[in-house]
Amino acid sequence: MSSLRGGYGLTSTKTTEFCLAGRPIEPVKVSSGMDVEQLVNCYRGMGYNARRLAEACETFQKMIEEDATICLTLSGAMTPVGMSGVLMTLMEAGFVDWMASTGANLYHDLHRAFDLPMVQGHFDADDNALGRAGIARIYDVFIHDDKTLLPTDEIVRRIFEKTKLPKHFSTAAIHHVLGEEVRRTAPHPEKSLLSMAAEFDVPIYVPAHADSSLSMNLALNYLRGHPAEPEPSLDILESAAIVSGASKNGAVEVGGGTPKNFFMQTQPMLWQILGQNKGGHDFFIQLTDARPDTGGLSGATPSEARSWGKLKDAVRNNVVVYADATIALPVLAAWALTKCKPRPPKRLYARREKLTQRIIDRFHKNEAKRGK
């Protein structure tokens, strides 16, 4: 059980008694026609990462039922393999309130909406042959240069050539514009995560904005006199304001990378930089294959995050599942959709400026007090 993690000052005898009081592990029973609830209950009685996935399902359910504001962070090539459909369903149910993503996931999200193909290939393909044929490979996904990548580039550039953005804006504004344009002009907006996010006012931030094909196209627009340059400080302030304005906060972290830390840093931003202590996030789930012992942030554990003030507790309401997210995330989502009632959307995109102004006003008030 998760309560065994952390020091409890137990004697050797008491530790033995405590450990042996756990649930007996019996042979796993499977049956024809098992549903997701039966499958997760099966995992709950096991060990290793099956049990951790069951714990993650329970934690996600608790997060939803306690009306936490939920951020989903997305790294790895998830939209190319169709994971956007899972996230869209969670958004529609009100189980994802805001996102932090790599730019690549959002760029590849555009292909299907505009009928630009991505197809199943093979991981063991001859990449020299693919290169000569003009086909890019993401493991076992094939994407044609001329039929998909270049037309998508042109679509992105056209959108921002004609869009008038405010003087100061965050990456959430960039992706809201894209989502609205997909809804308005794409043949299949129902296939787009960006479109769904725009419909439900789910803000999507890309903290490593320069690291994507979307931004490569905006750089060309910049050279042509149509700049669309988001301000990183607004990403930081808006995300911190969303967290500050929530009664409880939680995350489902798909992979690690910059999106993971972007969400986690909101708490240090509030207490360490702005002097507005929120006390740490309430819930944390990560689906990852990254190890903690190499010192990388992607593998950093929730208990380590507690030492930075990023989480309220080093043990409770957090779980890391060491598993391929393409396997674990659909199970986690199906469990939530089965066990939880839909929630009304929080529509944080529309509220983000008001929330941000609130923490800015609080900061200036504190600065005035310190000045006196």
ChimeraX attribute file (.defattr): number of C-alpha atoms within 10 A of each C-alpha:
attribute: neighborCount
match mode: 1-to-1
recipient: residues
	/A:1	11
	/A:2	12
	/A:3	9
	/A:4	11
	/A:5	11
	/A:6	10
	/A:7	7
	/A:8	9
	/A:9	8
	/A:10	10
	/A:11	9
	/A:12	9
	/A:13	8
	/A:14	11
	/A:15	14
	/A:16	11
	/A:17	11
	/A:18	12
	/A:19	11
	/A:20	10
	/A:21	9
	/A:22	9
	/A:23	10
	/A:24	9
	/A:25	10
	/A:26	8
	/A:27	9
	/A:28	9
	/A:29	9
	/A:30	10
	/A:31	8
	/A:32	5
	/A:33	7
	/A:34	11
	/A:35	12
	/A:36	17
	/A:37	17
	/A:38	15
	/A:39	17
	/A:40	22
	/A:41	13
	/A:42	18
	/A:43	19
	/A:44	19
	/A:45	17
	/A:46	19
	/A:47	13
	/A:48	10
	/A:49	17
	/A:50	21
	/A:51	19
	/A:52	22
	/A:53	27
	/A:54	27
	/A:55	24
	/A:56	26
	/A:57	26
	/A:58	19
	/A:59	23
	/A:60	29
	/A:61	22
	/A:62	16
	/A:63	24
	/A:64	22
	/A:65	16
	/A:66	12
	/A:67	16
	/A:68	22
	/A:69	25
	/A:70	25
	/A:71	26
	/A:72	25
	/A:73	28
	/A:74	26
	/A:75	22
	/A:76	15
	/A:77	19
	/A:78	20
	/A:79	24
	/A:80	25
	/A:81	16
	/A:82	16
	/A:83	18
	/A:84	21
	/A:85	17
	/A:86	17
	/A:87	22
	/A:88	21
	/A:89	17
	/A:90	19
	/A:91	25
	/A:92	18
	/A:93	17
	/A:94	21
	/A:95	32
	/A:96	27
	/A:97	27
	/A:98	25
	/A:99	23
	/A:100	26
	/A:101	24
	/A:102	25
	/A:103	24
	/A:104	21
	/A:105	23
	/A:106	27
	/A:107	22
	/A:108	26
	/A:109	22
	/A:110	29
	/A:111	24
	/A:112	21
	/A:113	22
	/A:114	20
	/A:115	14
	/A:116	18
	/A:117	14
	/A:118	21
	/A:119	13
	/A:120	14
	/A:121	14
	/A:122	13
	/A:123	13
	/A:124	8
	/A:125	13
	/A:126	9
	/A:127	13
	/A:128	10
	/A:129	10
	/A:130	15
	/A:131	13
	/A:132	8
	/A:133	11
	/A:134	14
	/A:135	19
	/A:136	16
	/A:137	20
	/A:138	14
	/A:139	13
	/A:140	14
	/A:141	17
	/A:142	20
	/A:143	23
	/A:144	19
	/A:145	15
	/A:146	12
	/A:147	16
	/A:148	20
	/A:149	20
	/A:150	12
	/A:151	14
	/A:152	22
	/A:153	17
	/A:154	11
	/A:155	17
	/A:156	20
	/A:157	19
	/A:158	13
	/A:159	14
	/A:160	19
	/A:161	17
	/A:162	9
	/A:163	14
	/A:164	12
	/A:165	15
	/A:166	10
	/A:167	9
	/A:168	11
	/A:169	17
	/A:170	23
	/A:171	24
	/A:172	25
	/A:173	19
	/A:174	21
	/A:175	24
	/A:176	23
	/A:177	20
	/A:178	23
	/A:179	24
	/A:180	18
	/A:181	19
	/A:182	26
	/A:183	20
	/A:184	12
	/A:185	11
	/A:186	20
	/A:187	13
	/A:188	17
	/A:189	21
	/A:190	16
	/A:191	22
	/A:192	25
	/A:193	26
	/A:194	29
	/A:195	29
	/A:196	25
	/A:197	26
	/A:198	22
	/A:199	16
	/A:200	19
	/A:201	21
	/A:202	27
	/A:203	28
	/A:204	29
	/A:205	29
	/A:206	28
	/A:207	23
	/A:208	18
	/A:209	20
	/A:210	15
	/A:211	13
	/A:212	16
	/A:213	20
	/A:214	22
	/A:215	20
	/A:216	15
	/A:217	19
	/A:218	21
	/A:219	18
	/A:220	13
	/A:221	18
	/A:222	14
	/A:223	10
	/A:224	10
	/A:225	10
	/A:226	17
	/A:227	16
	/A:228	22
	/A:229	19
	/A:230	19
	/A:231	14
	/A:232	17
	/A:233	11
	/A:234	17
	/A:235	21
	/A:236	19
	/A:237	23
	/A:238	27
	/A:239	28
	/A:240	25
	/A:241	24
	/A:242	24
	/A:243	24
	/A:244	21
	/A:245	17
	/A:246	15
	/A:247	12
	/A:248	18
	/A:249	23
	/A:250	29
	/A:251	27
	/A:252	26
	/A:253	27
	/A:254	24
	/A:255	25
	/A:256	22
	/A:257	21
	/A:258	20
	/A:259	24
	/A:260	25
	/A:261	19
	/A:262	20
	/A:263	25
	/A:264	22
	/A:265	19
	/A:266	24
	/A:267	26
	/A:268	21
	/A:269	20
	/A:270	22
	/A:271	16
	/A:272	14
	/A:273	11
	/A:274	19
	/A:275	14
	/A:276	17
	/A:277	15
	/A:278	24
	/A:279	16
	/A:280	25
	/A:281	25
	/A:282	20
	/A:283	25
	/A:284	24
	/A:285	23
	/A:286	28
	/A:287	24
	/A:288	20
	/A:289	16
	/A:290	17
	/A:291	14
	/A:292	13
	/A:293	9
	/A:294	10
	/A:295	9
	/A:296	12
	/A:297	16
	/A:298	21
	/A:299	20
	/A:300	18
	/A:301	17
	/A:302	23
	/A:303	19
	/A:304	13
	/A:305	20
	/A:306	17
	/A:307	12
	/A:308	14
	/A:309	21
	/A:310	26
	/A:311	28
	/A:312	21
	/A:313	19
	/A:314	18
	/A:315	16
	/A:316	17
	/A:317	23
	/A:318	25
	/A:319	25
	/A:320	22
	/A:321	21
	/A:322	20
	/A:323	19
	/A:324	13
	/A:325	22
	/A:326	15
	/A:327	10
	/A:328	21
	/A:329	22
	/A:330	16
	/A:331	20
	/A:332	24
	/A:333	19
	/A:334	17
	/A:335	23
	/A:336	26
	/A:337	16
	/A:338	12
	/A:339	14
	/A:340	15
	/A:341	14
	/A:342	16
	/A:343	15
	/A:344	13
	/A:345	16
	/A:346	18
	/A:347	18
	/A:348	19
	/A:349	21
	/A:350	13
	/A:351	15
	/A:352	19
	/A:353	15
	/A:354	15
	/A:355	21
	/A:356	21
	/A:357	14
	/A:358	14
	/A:359	21
	/A:360	15
	/A:361	11
	/A:362	15
	/A:363	17
	/A:364	12
	/A:365	12
	/A:366	15
	/A:367	13
	/A:368	10
	/A:369	9
	/A:370	8
	/A:371	7
	/A:372	6
